[in-house]
């Protein structure tokens, strides 16, 4: 079809073109050639290690073929000009770059979502009568209950969390701290929607071995295209505009710094009670599983080690959903940031935001804003969040099925919200984004990639090299201005390399139930943009020699 990218010159050698054509033909995807071949310049994005030193020109680091991106020529500045007269209502997002899906506002009573963390005071965390201190980059394992009342969901699980200074936030120019979180749900009320997981498993089964070989061979190109789409289409921008109400934020900021209301304290106590109940359910199930495994373990050489392995296997089976999330809090009096951690005041209302992504069993994206409160009970530190707004989008990968709502509830814990909708007007559609969407959807998804052995994808030597390069790669430029095509190609290919060292941050607990798609790209690019460049890979990635801190449940 017509392309907004002006292609010039020969992008591929005869050998490269033949190589890709063979795999597409084997997989029955010959029709995709016209769309895919122009973009195969990114083939070696995650495979070439011949230029990964800081002395290499930035455009070549880890990918000599990126020089060919210059053939793509012109800038994508104002790439929406072809559609500049297209208007969409407030709350619109563009899952394929050009066709709007409206997220209507719905007023609800109470908080549309609440979250409570029970945080052990250990590993450098300390508390006194007025403040808590939390170190940066240490993995915090907390128990969690999450009540998304607006959609009838209640969960109990375990979250692995890291905290970092937040130099730039996609959701707020006043956010000062960022939390990266991987939440493993162990118990939930009601049935899950498993349609996205079912589709992924069915697609992989139907494609067979030939399709899987093609998917693996073209994985680097597809990942780069998906990332380029998420950046070029400004999908993050449109999700932000549809998920933030400026009037609600103003009300939250006006109340920030004050003491929590009685209603907020009551909600915290209620969730603490729920957490204890849910934990008892899990403990009972674990005891039953270990009792059943006892006879087998008595035959093992190391009885206790066998029981630990059985417990680990059972907890893995128990995990019914995985969410890769972020949280941000704004500055408030009494909050101090040091070189190695931060001190936060207790029993103080703080403006907070949450980004939530679920990859399996359903693809879900959520953006929330509300109030955070840190407090202690006995020897434990608690963090309660009452979220006043809740943007809920499902099936983002499939624009014909994408749907969602923007829920608005109470700000003070008591009174419902009644003011008009003050979300910003949506971004203009993106013809370049739509072109990229049409390209990556022609390539089969590699459903094995995110579940690959991290030691093979990212050995320690590669992790260390990429850590150094990430420190000098400023992806934030893509948010501060409209990128040129060269910048977009470079960023997408480089993110593909970093992704190799971050698969455990993104993969679901259920194997092969999702690949690297739009929801994953939005979550990962979002994390990189908001992280400190010098420590971004330590924050989101995993050095295999140090263990998988995102997926291990030690408690």
Secondary structure as UniProt FT lines:
FT   HELIX           14..26
FT   TURN            27..28
FT   HELIX           30..32
FT   HELIX           33..36
FT   HELIX           37..42
FT   TURN            43..47
FT   TURN            50..51
FT   TURN            54..55
FT   HELIX           58..60
FT   TURN            61..62
FT   HELIX           64..72
FT   TURN            77..80
FT   HELIX           81..83
FT   TURN            84..85
FT   TURN            90..91
FT   STRAND          92..93
FT   TURN            95..96
FT   STRAND          101..102
FT   STRAND          104..107
FT   STRAND          113..120
FT   TURN            123..124
FT   STRAND          126..127
FT   STRAND          131..135
FT   STRAND          140..148
FT   HELIX           149..151
FT   STRAND          153..165
FT   TURN            173..174
FT   STRAND          175..188
FT   HELIX           195..217
FT   HELIX           219..232
FT   TURN            233..234
FT   HELIX           235..243
FT   HELIX           246..255
FT   TURN            256..257
FT   HELIX           262..298
FT   HELIX           303..318
FT   STRAND          321..330
FT   TURN            333..334
FT   STRAND          336..337
FT   STRAND          341..345
FT   STRAND          350..360
FT   STRAND          364..377
FT   TURN            378..379
FT   STRAND          380..394
FT   TURN            396..397
FT   TURN            399..401
FT   STRAND          403..408
FT   HELIX           431..440
FT   TURN            441..442
FT   TURN            447..448
FT   HELIX           449..451
FT   HELIX           454..457
FT   HELIX           460..470
FT   TURN            471..472
FT   TURN            475..476
FT   HELIX           477..480
FT   HELIX           485..500
FT   HELIX           503..506
FT   TURN            511..512
FT   HELIX           518..530
FT   HELIX           533..535
FT   HELIX           536..540
FT   HELIX           544..546
FT   TURN            549..551
//
